[in-house]
Amino acid sequence: MSLKEYKAKRNFRQTQEPAGKAPRTRAERQLSFVIQKHAASHLHYDFRLEMEGVLKSWAVPKGFPVRRGDRRLAVEVEDHPLEYGSFEGTIPEGNYGAGTVMLWDRGTYVVSGNDPLGALTAGKIHFSLQGKKLKGEWTLVRMRQFQGNKPQWLLLKSGEDIKPISTRQEDQSALSGRTMAQIAGARNGHEWTSNRANRRRRFTGKLADTSTTPELKVKRRTHSTSPERRQSRSGAKRSRGGGTSPEKLVPNLRHLPDASPKFAEPMKALLTDTLPKGEQWIYEVKFDGVRALALKDRQSVALLSRAGNDLGEKYPLIIEALKRLDAEQAVLDGEVVAVDAQGRSAFQLLQTYQSAGRKPPLFYYVFDAVQYEGKDLTSLPLWQRKTVAEHLTAGMAPSVRFSGGIQTDSQLLMDEMKGRGLEGLIAKKKESRYEPGRRSGSWVKFKWTNEQEFVIGGFTRPQGARSHFGAILVGYYEEGRLLFAAKVGTGFNEQALRMLYEKLQKLAQPACP
């Protein structure tokens, strides 16, 4: 590991970022991690793990997942010096990474097996963080191939869910307690002071830990504080959604057509033989569940299938969670899934969910917003609708989750998803409108698993210790004729055997049909 690339990208006469000393090991203590929120050309999070005397680094565009099974893209970048772990400030315009840097979280970490470098080389790092904000388990998995000099990884939440980060913590430095705006305002001779002990410091990019005094004020040397900044500091009236008003979330909201929450057939994905490529596409995991629209109209909440059937009685846990949706009116599009021990959705688990003794985890994954606060969002581009969906699902109960889009090389993602036992991907154009009931081709689904629907034509008697029935006899239609295909006797647990047997008994006949 080397800092050569890091140093080549920076002019240390212009930026306060540390130049770094020669890489060194620190075996005598726990290894450190740091997460820096970086408002450069695009807002992202820089995740850094101390290894072999440097900070191994990844750019994570969407931040850390907090719910088990959720994943984020993480792009490996150049190693940084250990001193960078205490950097907070601004990188001047014209320099690499220009923008505001917040030290968002920091602490120590442990890798399973106690061999961080070995795990890095193997391409799978299962680690536990003990930070000020993040405490729990995650896994970094390297894609099987990568382009150029930037390997791409998936950052997955392992272990138990953790409590979502509050709105206040999200915009609060773990080092100084400041917001991004306050850090940006401290540059070019600006000063900041804490609201305790009246201590005053010149910001140099390396601050003492003042996390016990989180409310900080920015004082300019030559300019008075703007009314907007004064209003924000004085606790101005905040709207719903953690301080984000509907108009701020959707700037052109008032120009959109009026709409009330009502059912419309969901937009459909067109089946394709090849996964589309290009920057105009984003990818989502293809769930093996039940498509569902969530409708909220003040105190009324409904969960409807794509045919308009009520799913609320089947999934009351999801209904209860949706009652706390942070909007007066909304229509969300998503999928109800039940997941196995590896976090993979499985339709069979959903089919037997009602009769299952020990029920599998059940989730409603939201991937789109169709209506919001009395306005029709269908004319907005997908990326903006997903922003609304992500905002509305933030901080909700674990049973309601946001299904984010991943923008990366399609082949890399497909290979990784195959390796994790998932069945396919959904590709969507970032600028696509929402077209109820249509398969326009703006959304496509690509599946690498082979499937076939079969008709159950009969069943055999059980033998030995098997209860209820031995196997089902299945067939398929070809040119209008029902043809026998096979016996299927595996894959049934006791509950499935009983449930299916009860249904088959109602259809049994004395003669072969």
FITI-183422 format. One record per residue (C-alpha): z, y, x; residue in one letter. Coordinates in steps of 0.02 Angstrom, whole numbers. Each point is the difference from the previous one (the first is absolute). Layout:
Z, Y, X, A
...
//
This chain:
0, 0, 0, M
-49, 170, 67, S
11, 185, -46, L
-169, 36, 77, K
-90, 18, -167, E
143, 102, -73, Y
-4, 125, 143, K
-190, 12, 2, A
0, 62, -181, K
125, 142, 26, R
12, 168, 86, N
185, 14, 41, F
-18, 185, 43, R
-37, 31, -185, Q
101, -130, -94, T
188, -31, 2, Q
-27, -187, -11, E
86, -90, 145, P
-110, -54, 145, A
110, -152, 29, G
62, -81, 157, K
-53, -166, 74, A
24, -141, -126, P
168, -82, 23, R
96, -140, -81, T
167, 17, -88, R
65, -176, -13, A
180, 56, -1, E
-3, 62, -181, R
-83, -28, -168, Q
-181, 53, -15, L
-38, 157, -98, S
-126, 41, -134, F
-58, 166, -69, V
-109, 55, -146, I
-79, 171, 9, Q
-80, 82, -152, K
-156, 84, 66, H
-98, 131, -98, A
-158, 3, 106, A
-176, -3, -73, S
73, -129, -120, H
183, -28, -40, L
60, -166, 71, H
150, -84, 79, Y
9, -49, 184, D
103, -158, 23, F
61, -33, 177, R
92, -150, 75, L
79, 6, 172, E
-76, -136, 111, M
-7, -19, 188, E
53, 181, 31, G
-122, 86, -119, V
-19, 25, -188, L
-130, -118, -73, K
-78, 100, -141, S
-91, -20, -167, W
-67, 129, -123, A
48, -49, -178, V
-97, 109, -124, P
101, -45, -155, K
173, -19, 74, G
119, -148, -4, F
0, -124, -146, P
170, -25, -79, V
-33, -145, -118, R
-21, -179, 55, R
-182, -52, 14, G
-68, 178, 4, D
-111, 40, 148, R
-72, 149, 92, R
-137, 24, 128, L
67, 39, 175, A
-120, 53, 138, V
58, -30, 178, E
-13, 156, 110, V
41, 41, 181, E
173, -31, 73, D
117, 150, 3, H
141, 41, 122, P
179, -38, -50, L
35, 187, 1, E
-119, 18, -148, Y
134, -84, -105, G
95, 164, -10, S
-151, 114, -26, F
-7, 107, -156, E
-102, 158, -16, G
-178, 61, -9, T
-152, -45, 104, I
-108, 157, 22, P
-176, 14, -71, E
-135, -60, 119, G
111, -139, 68, N
-8, -184, -39, Y
97, -37, -160, G
24, 184, -42, A
123, 24, -142, G
183, -19, -48, T
106, -148, 57, V
163, -48, -85, M
117, -130, 74, L
9, -91, -167, W
110, -148, 49, D
72, -81, 155, R
117, -139, 50, G
-4, -171, 80, T
-100, -157, -35, Y
6, -186, 34, V
-148, -119, 6, V
15, -179, -61, S
8, -111, 153, G
58, 146, 108, N
-168, 11, 88, D
-85, 163, -57, P
-137, -6, 130, L
-38, -183, -38, G
-10, 39, -187, A
-114, 148, 36, L
-117, -107, 104, T
-1, -136, -134, A
-47, 129, -132, G
148, -26, -118, K
161, 101, 17, I
138, -39, -124, H
136, 131, 26, F
156, 74, -77, S
30, 188, 1, L
170, 82, 2, Q
-44, 182, -27, G
70, 150, -91, K
-122, -26, -145, K
-77, -171, 22, L
108, -155, 12, K
-79, -170, -25, G
-138, -119, 54, E
-186, 31, 24, W
-145, -91, 82, T
-149, 66, 98, L
-151, -117, -2, V
-152, 39, 107, R
-171, -21, -79, M
-101, -138, 79, R
-131, 120, 66, Q
-3, 186, 31, F
-124, 139, 33, Q
-5, 102, 159, G
168, 41, 79, N
105, 8, -158, K
64, -170, -58, P
44, -3, -183, Q
158, -83, -67, W
79, -29, -170, L
178, 60, -23, L
87, -110, -129, L
171, 12, -81, K
95, -160, 37, S
172, -54, -57, G
80, 92, -145, E
-60, 158, -89, D
84, 159, 56, I
39, 153, -105, K
-148, 121, -4, P
20, 156, 107, I
57, 147, -105, S
-106, 156, -13, T
127, 97, 101, R
8, -128, 140, Q
-190, -13, 4, E
-12, 182, 54, D
154, 5, 112, Q
7, -26, 188, S
117, -135, 65, A
24, 108, 154, L
25, 177, -64, S
8, -15, -190, G
-147, 120, -18, R
-150, -14, -116, T
-180, -4, 60, M
-21, 181, -55, A
153, 53, 99, Q
-61, -91, 156, I
-171, 82, -18, A
81, 171, -25, G
102, -16, 161, A
-151, 8, 115, R
-59, 148, 104, N
171, 74, 28, G
70, -34, -173, H
183, -47, -1, E
104, -109, -112, W
186, 0, -36, T
108, -125, -90, S
101, 51, -152, N
162, -47, 87, R
98, 81, 141, A
-133, 136, 11, N
-72, -80, 158, R
-171, 61, 54, R
-123, -92, 109, R
-174, 29, 66, R
-109, -148, -49, F
-75, -82, 154, T
-57, -165, -76, G
158, -93, 55, K
147, 25, -117, L
176, -66, -5, A
38, -115, -145, D
52, 114, -144, T
-26, -126, -139, S
171, 44, -70, T
-64, 175, -41, T
-163, -35, -90, P
-29, 167, -85, E
-82, 111, 129, L
-71, 175, -12, K
-153, 66, 88, V
10, 177, 67, K
-155, 85, 69, R
13, 126, 139, R
-133, 121, -59, T
-38, -50, -180, H
111, -3, -153, S
22, -166, -88, T
-132, -25, -135, S
52, 0, -184, P
-60, -180, -14, E
113, -55, 143, R
148, 98, -69, R
-27, -79, -171, Q
-7, -176, 74, S
161, 28, 100, R
95, 74, -145, S
-24, -154, -106, G
-143, 59, -109, A
-33, -93, -161, K
-77, -168, 39, R
-109, -97, -118, S
-3, -185, -40, R
-65, -125, 127, G
116, 47, 142, G
-57, 181, 7, G
-187, -25, -26, T
-66, 81, -158, S
-148, -78, -93, P
-107, 151, 46, E
42, -19, 185, K
-38, -185, -5, L
-166, 29, -90, V
-54, 179, 39, P
-137, 1, -133, N
108, -86, -132, L
-12, 138, -130, R
-190, -8, 6, H
-4, -185, -45, L
-29, -60, -180, P
154, -23, -108, D
51, -179, -36, A
145, -94, -75, S
62, -169, 63, P
-108, -131, -87, K
-79, -166, 44, F
-176, -8, 71, A
-77, -155, 77, E
32, 3, 188, P
-138, 31, 126, M
-67, -163, 72, K
-54, -56, 172, A
-170, -78, 29, L
0, -167, 90, L
-97, 10, 163, T
-54, -124, 134, D
32, 122, 143, T
141, 121, 30, L
-69, 179, 13, P
30, 99, 159, K
12, 183, 44, G
119, 148, -5, E
-38, 30, -184, Q
93, -160, -47, W
184, -41, -7, I
69, -176, -21, Y
140, -71, -106, E
78, -172, -6, V
-71, -104, -142, K
148, -58, -102, F
5, -166, -92, D
87, 62, -157, G
-26, 85, -168, V
-85, 170, -13, R
107, 121, -98, A
3, 182, -54, L
168, 89, -7, A
13, 137, -131, L
142, 124, -11, K
13, 133, -135, D
169, 83, 18, R
125, -134, -57, Q
-132, -128, -47, S
-59, -125, 132, V
-128, -140, -17, A
-80, -128, 114, L
-170, -61, -64, L
-120, -133, 61, S
-183, 41, 33, R
-36, -61, -177, A
133, 116, -71, G
132, -134, -32, N
184, 45, 18, D
79, -70, 158, L
167, 87, -20, G
92, -149, -76, E
-58, -112, 142, K
53, 119, 138, Y
150, 103, -60, P
54, 33, 180, L
-158, 100, 31, I
19, 95, -164, I
176, 53, 48, E
-63, 62, 168, A
-144, 96, -80, L
121, 94, -112, K
57, 92, 156, R
-176, 53, 46, L
9, 180, 61, D
-120, 73, -130, A
6, 44, -183, E
-172, -76, -28, Q
-101, -118, 109, A
-120, -146, -2, V
0, -111, 155, L
-114, -144, 45, D
65, -149, 96, G
36, -185, 4, E
152, -105, -44, V
29, -133, 132, V
126, -134, 43, A
16, -40, 185, V
43, -155, 100, D
119, -16, 148, A
-132, 76, 116, Q
-24, 152, -112, G
-170, -57, -64, R
-46, 25, -182, S
-33, -162, -95, A
-66, -9, -178, F
81, -170, -26, Q
171, 78, 29, L
-40, 132, -130, L
-57, -131, -126, Q
165, -93, 11, T
108, 155, 20, Y
71, -3, -177, Q
57, -181, 11, S
53, 2, 183, A
183, -32, 33, G
9, 91, 166, R
-127, 137, -27, K
-111, 61, 143, P
-2, 185, 47, P
-102, 99, -126, L
-87, 166, 38, F
-116, 125, -80, Y
-117, 66, 135, Y
-74, 169, -48, V
-166, 47, 80, F
-67, 140, -111, D
51, 142, -116, A
-110, 28, -153, V
98, 134, -93, Q
138, 119, 55, Y
103, 129, -95, E
-123, 22, -143, G
-157, 3, 109, K
-142, -124, 22, D
-18, -46, 186, L
-153, -111, -15, T
-117, 134, 70, S
103, 20, 159, L
-46, -96, 159, P
94, -161, 34, L
96, 68, 150, W
75, 139, -106, Q
46, -118, -143, R
84, -116, 125, K
101, 149, 63, T
66, 24, -177, V
37, -186, -17, A
93, -4, 166, E
101, 154, -49, H
50, -73, -168, L
55, -168, 70, T
99, 70, 147, A
185, -37, -14, G
-17, -113, -153, M
85, -168, -24, A
-67, -137, 116, P
-94, -84, -145, S
-126, 144, -2, V
-98, 24, 161, R
-147, 102, 61, F
-153, -94, 62, S
-68, 113, 136, G
-175, 1, 68, G
-38, -53, 178, I
-142, 84, 92, Q
-49, -103, 150, T
-136, -113, 65, D
-43, -119, -143, S
-24, -155, 108, Q
166, 26, 89, L
92, 19, -163, L
-88, -149, -79, M
43, -113, 147, D
182, 53, -7, E
13, -25, -188, M
-79, -172, 14, K
125, -46, 133, G
143, 48, -115, R
-63, -113, -139, G
-59, 138, -118, L
-151, -31, -111, E
-104, 158, 13, G
-18, 188, 12, L
-47, 140, -118, I
-112, 136, 74, A
-7, 170, -86, K
-96, 158, 38, K
121, 139, 44, K
-94, 125, -107, E
-27, -115, -151, S
44, 55, -176, R
99, -111, -117, Y
-124, -80, -122, E
94, -91, -140, P
-71, -171, -41, G
-144, 12, 123, R
-55, -97, 154, R
-98, 140, 80, S
5, -67, 178, G
116, 139, 60, S
132, -136, 4, W
-44, -172, 65, V
100, -159, 29, K
-35, -120, 141, F
81, -172, 1, K
-4, -125, 141, W
82, -137, -103, T
-106, -117, -107, N
52, -14, -181, E
-60, -87, -156, Q
64, 3, -178, E
23, -172, -76, F
27, -65, -176, V
146, -118, -30, I
-75, -146, -96, G
144, -123, 6, G
149, -69, 96, F
64, -166, 65, T
168, -83, -28, R
136, 25, 132, P
42, -137, 123, Q
156, -33, 103, G
123, 144, 2, A
-128, 125, -64, R
44, 78, -168, S
-107, 63, -145, H
-175, -42, 67, F
-84, -68, 155, G
-154, 110, 23, A
-112, 114, -101, I
-185, -41, -18, L
-108, 153, 29, V
-184, 38, -23, G
-127, 140, 5, Y
-149, 57, -102, Y
-177, -21, 65, E
-147, 48, -112, E
111, -16, -153, G
69, -171, 44, R
182, -31, 45, L
4, -107, 157, L
149, -90, 76, F
56, 69, 169, A
163, -79, 57, A
180, -49, -29, K
129, 129, 53, V
176, -65, 24, G
72, 111, 137, T
69, 177, -1, G
113, -21, -152, F
187, 25, 6, N
114, -70, -135, E
-5, 160, -103, Q
-190, 7, 5, A
-12, -183, -49, L
111, 27, -151, R
-84, 161, -57, M
-176, -70, 16, L
48, -165, -82, Y
67, 91, -153, E
-165, 92, -18, K
-104, -157, 26, L
98, -97, -131, Q
-58, 121, -134, K
-182, -38, 46, L
13, -189, 24, A
-121, -110, -101, Q
-8, -189, -24, P
-182, -9, 57, A
-82, 73, 155, C
-85, 162, -52, P
//
